[in-house]
Amino acid sequence: MTAEAHRYEVTESTLAYEGRIISVRRDQVRMPEGDVSQRDVVVHPGAVGVVALDDDGRVVMVHQYRHPVGGPLWELPAGILDVPGEPASVAAARELAEEAGLRADRYDLLVDVWSSPGMTDEAYRVFLARDLHEIPAAERYVPQHEEAEMGLARIDLDEAVARLLRGEITNAMAVVGLLATVRARAADFAGLRPLDAPWPARPAHRG
């Protein structure tokens, strides 16, 4: 019997942990053979990321400390969807402004991703931003915590891909976003979806 034919019924669901951003839901799920098995799900509000590509073919990347891995990673400007009902493209523009001090005149939708569907409902949407403009210093967001020491660089897109193939860029959203951008560039950016394209994977509990 295939997964599509069997309805995986949740017979019991409890909240095992609730934190500031994530929670853990403990589900009892009926399997195809009739047994009930426990599945722990990390419940996440979802996230957005931005591949900001300038007129010289460089991508804007941030270098940020990540506590779970014990060190800094090269990443895209990104953030969680923590404003209920906020369009993902609006959240992406806000993150680009806050983390990179940039605005963009053009946004396109690049790719949608489940981050790790075996353990979490986290989904993220990555946008392509072009026609970039610096935000005046007096208008910029003042970063806090890890973001206060975050580095910022513009890296040639092809060099960025070379770095990820060398294992120097390992953040999953960055890897996906950079490779999607290379593919989109090869097609002259034709065929990209509109910003408000349906996103059924976006966690429903955040609107």
Buried (B, 14 or more C-beta within 10 A) or exposed (E): EEEEEEEEEEEEEEEEEEEEEBBBBBBBBBEEEEEEEEBEBBBBBBBBBBBBBBEEEBBBBBEBBEEEEEEBBBBBBBBBBEEEEBBBBEBBBBBBBBBBBBBBEEBBBBBBBEBEEEEBBBBBBBBBBBEBEEBEEEEBEEEEEEBEEBEBEBBEBBEBBEBBEEEEBEBBBBBBBBBBBBEBBEEEBEEBEEBEEEBEBBBEEBE
